[in-house]
Structures are given as C-alpha cells and as structure tokens.
Amino acid sequence: MARQDIKDLAAFLVVARERSFTKAAAQLGISQSALSHTMRGLEERLGLRLLTRTTRSVAPTEAGERLLRTVGPHFDEIGAELDALSELRDKPSGTLRINTSAQAAETILWPCLSRLLPQYPDIKVELMLDSSLTDIVAGRFDAGVRLGENIAKDMIAVPIGPDLRLIVVAAPSYLKGRKPPKTPHDLTQHACINLRQTTLGNLYAWEFEKNGRAIDVRVDGQFICNDITMILRAALDGFGLAFVMENRALEHIKAGRLVRVLDDWCAPFAGYHLYYPSRRQASPALAVLVEALRYRKPRPALK
C-alpha cells in the first residue's frame, strides 16, 4: 500500500466518523477544500464512492461503511500503540480508575496502595467499590479486580492474591444440641444465612466439591443479606450456618467464636485477579501497579 493511501485512509476515517467535512478538517488541521480533494483522489484510486455528500451532510456509502468497520479498528490500535510508546518517555503519572469489590479493596488493593502511592506522587488512584460484574470498558475504567472465574477470556488477567476458599461456619451456641451436617445435603435440616447476590438479585446457591464431585445446595433460614460482614455477624450471634470466605472467618475460628463444618467439601478456587482489556497497552502507571500487586507464591521452606 502506498504511503499516500495510508494518509488518505486516516483522513477518510475522520470524515466518516464526524459526518462533517468542517469538523474533520478542523480536527486534521487542513482546509475543507484540501480535505475534499483528498477524498476525491482516494475514491478515484479505489474506483469506489466512499462518501455521499449533500449540502447539509456527509455519510459513508455501503463501501465506506465497510471500510470504516474493517479498517478503522486497525488504525485505532496503531494510534494506541504509538501513544503508549510515547508514554514510556515519561515517569508514571495520571489517574487510574479501578473497579473492585469491597473485600478485594480492603484486603489486597489498599495494603499495596498505601505503600505504593507515597513512592509515586504523580499517580492518582480512584477505587469504585462495586459488587456487580461491571463492564470496565463501558465504564471507562483502566482495570478491574475480580475472582479469576469471573473474568472474560479477552482480558489480560494478573493474579494478585492466593487461591481462596468458601467455608461453612457456625457459632458454638448454634451447634449446641444440634447434629453438625456431614454432607452438603444435610444443610436442608439447618438454619442457614442466605446471601442475596447484588448482580443477579437471586439467592446464592452454596457450591461444594469433593473428589471431583460438585454439589450446589439451596439453603433456607430466617436471615438474608447482601453483605458478607452482616452475614458473619449473624453467624457469630448464633442465627445459623454461614458460607463465608475463609480469610474473613479465621480470626473468629482461632478465638473459638466460630466452628468449621463440612470442611472436606470446601475446595479452593482461583483468587483475585487484576484485569484490563487485551487490546489496551498498559500505561506506565498501570504497569507499576500491576507489578506491585502481582502475586508470587511463597517459596517452600528449605528443610
């Protein structure tokens, strides 16, 4: 492809998107007559009419729409890569907008940010705490933090924490005089504290796995909540069994305020990941944050 064609195609994309020679010429920094001449030259070389012109508007023809749809994204990617290269000349700076769950923000993100931000005074971070599976591209976030199983395949995902487990716990006062469940099916005979999922609006079915066998159980009880902190509080007060993150319950287990049950049915799963669009080159600020958060498994102790 001739260099002139590349330059003229770039100009065509601006006209087709702006639907105006006036706006496109201003954006390109050339006169309207020069831009019109460029478009006619491109159409003549291609042997196709790309734009329909009237006294009031400009619109792509069928051929122009096809060119806009197929060639446009490649030009956008080239522009993004060139911008990313130019950013490498500068020190990490700017604002990073990150969508995350409250638990990930509290247990992983903030401990890292509290150490990182003083080292990079030109970086600002905005955390949006959200329990739903937000589209970070549509929401104009630089990155998101979610459990590994909830991340779309077209995203770059970096592990920022260890594998996690959901465990079943109860207060000794609740278990007193009751037979602890031996299998997940026994939960139907117990009062359980339900979680209302914010994203879907339904009650979360407790998920178990043992020796490759997976079981989902829908439980029942007097109390339902969409907040894990309140569910844990209700369990501590003896209102029934709760299904909570292990790391949230460990302190209470060690102190004897909670007791584990069905522990052999509680399998680990992929923990928190920071993710961002695969087509977007990470800015220097985001690259710094990724490396600071990246989870590295502890090396086994030498014997």
Secondary structure, DSSP 8 states (H G I E B T S, - for coil): --HHHHHHHHHHHHHHHHT-HHHHHHHHTS-HHHHHHHHHHHHHHHTS--EEE-SS-EEE-HHHHHHHHHHHHHHHHHHHHHHHHHHTTS-S-EEEEEEE-HHHIIIIIHHHHHHHGGG-TTEEEEEEE-SS---TTTTT-SEEEEEGGGS-TTEEEEE-S--B-EEEEE-HHHHTTS---SSGGGGGGS-B-EEB-TTT-SB--EEEEETTEEEEE----S-EES-HHHHHHHHHTTS-BEEEEHHHHHHHHHTTS-EEESGGG---B--EEEEEETTS---HHHHHHHHHH----------
